[in-house]
Amino acid sequence: MSFNHFDGQGKAIMVDVSGKKKTLRTATAAATVHMSSNLLQAILDHKTTKGDVLGVARLAGIAASKKVPDLIPLSHPLAIHHAAIEFNCDVDQGTVEVQATVRAYERTGVEMEAMVSASLAALTIYDMCKGSEKDISIDAVRLLFKEGGKSGTYRAEGL
């Protein structure tokens, strides 16, 4: 296995993508937020003390997709052309699956933008609800889908 973020001497480097052609890149990532069924129902009914939890989380996730180079040292600044957040809520299980999709016409993929976007939207849900419930948890941050570029299409098992 080789890692392209290291030079011949093992020093961390930013990968040179200047010779690559721009192609349409798309990635979808997810994160799952766990809480009580009662809290999730309150979120869906807009009855939390902080207002529209999912609306604010959507905006936070979209904004996060554009901040990845500020957070991950060797990532490239990309011109994001599309970022969207969807929520799949299961009141019986007390779960919100956050799905973030990011698209750009670029020389490198947008997987990290989608992963950071899903993570930040999930963290925003936590932040807005932590006063009501302390045992909210976030897990299963994962790449669901990516296409474009040299490595082609990836789809997580079961999708």
C-alpha positions as CSV (number, residue, x, y, z in Angstrom):
1,M,0.0,0.0,0.0
2,S,1.4,3.4,-0.9
3,F,0.4,6.8,0.3
4,N,0.8,9.8,-2.0
5,H,1.0,12.4,0.8
6,F,4.6,11.4,1.5
7,D,7.8,12.1,-0.5
8,G,10.7,9.7,-1.0
9,Q,12.1,10.6,2.4
10,G,8.8,10.1,4.2
11,K,8.0,13.8,4.6
12,A,4.4,14.9,4.4
13,I,3.7,16.8,1.2
14,M,0.7,18.3,-0.6
15,V,0.1,16.2,-3.7
16,D,0.8,18.0,-7.0
17,V,-2.4,17.8,-9.0
18,S,-1.5,20.5,-11.5
19,G,-1.0,18.0,-14.3
20,K,-4.4,16.4,-13.9
21,K,-7.4,17.3,-16.0
22,K,-10.4,18.7,-14.3
23,T,-13.4,16.3,-14.2
24,L,-16.7,16.4,-12.5
25,R,-16.3,14.9,-8.9
26,T,-19.1,13.9,-6.7
27,A,-19.1,12.4,-3.2
28,T,-21.7,11.5,-0.6
29,A,-20.9,10.9,3.0
30,A,-22.9,10.2,6.1
31,A,-22.9,10.5,9.9
32,T,-25.4,9.1,12.3
33,V,-26.7,11.0,15.4
34,H,-28.3,9.0,18.2
35,M,-30.7,10.5,20.7
36,S,-33.9,9.7,22.5
37,S,-37.1,9.3,20.4
38,N,-38.6,12.2,22.4
39,L,-35.9,14.6,21.5
40,L,-36.0,13.7,17.9
41,Q,-39.7,14.2,17.8
42,A,-39.3,17.6,19.4
43,I,-36.7,18.5,16.7
44,L,-39.1,17.4,13.9
45,D,-42.0,19.3,15.6
46,H,-39.7,22.5,15.9
47,K,-40.3,22.4,19.7
48,T,-36.7,22.7,20.9
49,T,-35.5,25.8,22.7
50,K,-33.0,26.6,19.9
51,G,-35.4,26.6,17.0
52,D,-34.9,24.9,13.6
53,V,-32.2,22.4,14.6
54,L,-32.1,20.6,11.2
55,G,-32.2,23.9,9.2
56,V,-29.2,25.3,11.1
57,A,-27.4,21.9,10.8
58,R,-28.0,22.0,7.0
59,L,-26.4,25.5,6.8
60,A,-23.5,24.4,9.0
61,G,-22.8,21.4,6.8
62,I,-22.9,23.3,3.6
63,A,-20.6,26.0,5.0
64,A,-18.2,23.3,6.3
65,S,-17.8,21.8,2.8
66,K,-16.1,25.0,1.8
67,K,-13.7,25.1,4.8
68,V,-11.9,21.8,4.4
69,P,-8.5,23.3,3.4
70,D,-8.6,25.3,6.7
71,L,-9.1,22.1,8.7
72,I,-7.1,19.4,6.9
73,P,-3.5,20.5,6.3
74,L,-2.7,18.7,3.0
75,S,-6.1,19.1,1.3
76,H,-6.5,21.3,-1.8
77,P,-8.7,24.4,-1.9
78,L,-11.6,23.5,-4.2
79,A,-14.3,25.5,-6.0
80,I,-17.3,23.7,-4.6
81,H,-20.1,23.8,-7.2
82,H,-22.8,22.1,-5.2
83,A,-23.3,21.1,-1.5
84,A,-26.5,19.6,-0.1
85,I,-27.5,18.0,3.2
86,E,-30.3,15.6,3.7
87,F,-31.6,14.1,6.9
88,N,-33.1,10.6,7.3
89,C,-34.9,10.5,10.6
90,D,-36.1,7.4,12.4
91,V,-38.1,8.5,15.5
92,D,-38.5,4.9,16.8
93,Q,-34.7,4.4,16.8
94,G,-33.9,8.0,17.8
95,T,-31.5,8.4,14.9
96,V,-30.8,11.1,12.3
97,E,-28.6,10.0,9.4
98,V,-27.0,13.1,7.9
99,Q,-26.1,12.7,4.3
100,A,-23.9,15.3,2.6
101,T,-23.3,15.4,-1.1
102,V,-20.7,17.7,-2.6
103,R,-19.9,18.3,-6.3
104,A,-17.1,20.1,-8.0
105,Y,-15.4,20.3,-11.4
106,E,-11.8,19.8,-10.1
107,R,-8.5,18.0,-10.4
108,T,-9.0,16.1,-7.1
109,G,-11.9,14.4,-5.3
110,V,-14.4,15.9,-2.9
111,E,-14.6,13.0,-0.5
112,M,-13.2,15.0,2.4
113,E,-15.5,17.9,1.7
114,A,-18.5,15.5,2.0
115,M,-17.1,13.8,5.1
116,V,-16.4,17.1,6.9
117,S,-19.8,18.4,5.8
118,A,-21.7,15.4,7.2
119,S,-19.6,15.5,10.4
120,L,-20.2,19.2,11.0
121,A,-23.9,19.0,10.4
122,A,-24.1,16.1,12.9
123,L,-22.0,18.1,15.4
124,T,-24.4,21.1,15.0
125,I,-27.3,18.9,15.9
126,Y,-25.4,17.8,19.0
127,D,-24.6,21.4,19.9
128,M,-28.1,22.6,19.5
129,C,-29.5,19.8,21.6
130,K,-26.9,19.2,24.3
131,G,-28.8,21.3,26.8
132,S,-31.8,19.0,26.5
133,E,-30.0,15.7,26.5
134,K,-26.4,14.8,27.5
135,D,-26.1,11.3,26.0
136,I,-26.4,12.2,22.3
137,S,-23.8,10.4,20.3
138,I,-22.4,10.6,16.7
139,D,-21.0,7.6,14.9
140,A,-20.7,5.9,11.5
141,V,-19.0,8.8,9.7
142,R,-18.4,7.1,6.3
143,L,-18.1,7.6,2.6
144,L,-21.2,6.3,0.8
145,F,-20.4,7.2,-2.8
146,K,-17.9,8.9,-5.0
147,E,-17.4,9.3,-8.7
148,G,-15.0,11.0,-11.0
149,G,-11.3,11.0,-11.4
150,K,-8.8,8.2,-12.0
151,S,-10.1,5.8,-9.4
152,G,-13.6,5.8,-10.9
153,T,-16.8,5.1,-9.0
154,Y,-17.1,3.8,-5.4
155,R,-20.3,2.8,-3.8
156,A,-20.4,1.5,-0.2
157,E,-21.6,-2.1,0.2
158,G,-25.4,-2.3,0.6
159,L,-26.1,0.8,-1.5
